[in-house]
Amino acid sequence: MSMPRYVHDCTECQFLGQVGKYDIYTCCRSSWNVLTGIARFNDSGRGYVSCSFLQEDVDEMLKTCAGITITQAQILVIFSKARSLILGMVT
């Protein structure tokens, strides 16, 4: 797996890989039952966009991703939910 390009200081986040110029993370705090997808595009504190959604929605999406590894499926879920946000905020 590749290494992150940018500094990301949340110890709760799991680095998934890179998509284009973005470092992709998930942050899942089980007590909140929410998964947050993060696309980091530089080292600044504000150098990312994120989108949060319920873990049950993610679980349902993963069920439909037969034959795809979990990491790939997580990336698909993040970008299907956050694509418009990312494209709208990052040039």
Number of C-alpha atoms within 10 A of each C-alpha: 7 9 10 16 15 15 14 18 9 9 7 11 17 14 18 20 18 18 11 8 11 18 23 25 25 22 18 18 13 9 6 9 11 17 20 17 25 26 23 24 19 16 13 11 10 9 14 20 17 19 17 16 15 13 17 12 12 16 12 10 14 18 9 10 15 9 7 11 10 13 13 14 19 22 20 16 20 24 20 10 15 19 13 10 13 17 10 9 9 10 5
